Amino acid sequence: MHDKTNRFSYHFFTTWCFALLTFSCAFILPTSAYALRIKEVAAVEGVRTNQLTGFGLVVGLDGTGDQTTQMPYTSQGMTNYLQQLGITLPSASASQLQLKNVAAVLVTAQLPAFARPGQAIDVSVSSVGNSKSLKGGMLISTPLKGVDGEIYAMAQGSLVVAGAGAAAGGSKVQINHLSAGRIPGGGQVERSVATPLQEGNSLILGLQASDFQTARRVAQAINTRFGAGSAQALDGRTIRVKAPMTPDERVSFMAELEELPLTSSVPSAKVVINSRTGSIALNQAVTLGPVAIAHGNLSISITSTPSVSQPNAMSEGQTTVTEKSNIQIRNEPGMLIELPAAPLLSDVVRALNSLGATPQDMLAILQAIKAAGALNAELEVI
């Protein structure tokens, strides 16, 4: 009995250690790299969303609407809406409407591909007048039109405004924007837009970015799965794909095609600089050649100190306050720093950080390195 207990304890201990080792290795072993799929780099040509827009009125505001004396289109829009309901106002009364609870707005929405009549879409509402807030308002029935002038959806509903504010005694506190909001599911599709998915015996895939290497890889992946000649790369952005004729087979074909994995390729080296914010972004293909850099700083400091001039007791003069300005110009010499060649992105970042420059200074440094031919990347300023 004692021997069985020892064997049971040893077996339990061995099983527990093996489970613990397996559980630990699950966090130590690296996971497989994420494979890029065709659906993430390409889309079917013609299958896209469509922009809709319309002019509407938001009612039910708590005195935060437009000042109609300055915004005549608000009162005109309300007059037109009342006429549609069979209420006609005298011309004199229509021009003198004071609608503090009404605001003129622009309504925008995106009509998804394959949307059918009766389906709901989200709409965005933005004030176009001098309304102080749209919070608590309701959008009345507003037609949404496409670029062809046809009505594709109708919008109506209560606004959701992600903001708050209060004002009293000349003071005002506001969090986020109060002049814009959304209506989840506030639009109803009235007309569908035809898509070319079921037209012809082939489809056109359009890449998100023009790249001959990616186009070739997409065509190779499709030909490997569906047979030679199934796909043909026309240029660096478009690929023609042969597809089944029946709708059900074509949908199944596209569902399988979009999930095909692609072998990753090295993107073109690019450095993107935002001159307004000082932001800099580099991709993994950026490399740096040997270069020497000297960057100095010129700073001008102006300080003003108030000085009181006190006249003598019997001079009948007046006490005056003058400003004493002190201007200092400091030019810090820049040391010549040699940066070695950096074949990896981490090496490029480490070399640039060694300069100790601010992001704004780095903009000028990168442009100078590019002009010197040591930055092996395309420099794009946005």
Order of alpha helices (4+ residues) and beta strands (2+ residues): alpha-beta-beta-beta-alpha-alpha-beta-beta-beta-beta-beta-beta-beta-beta-alpha-beta-beta-alpha-beta-beta-beta-beta-beta-beta-beta-beta-alpha-alpha-beta-beta
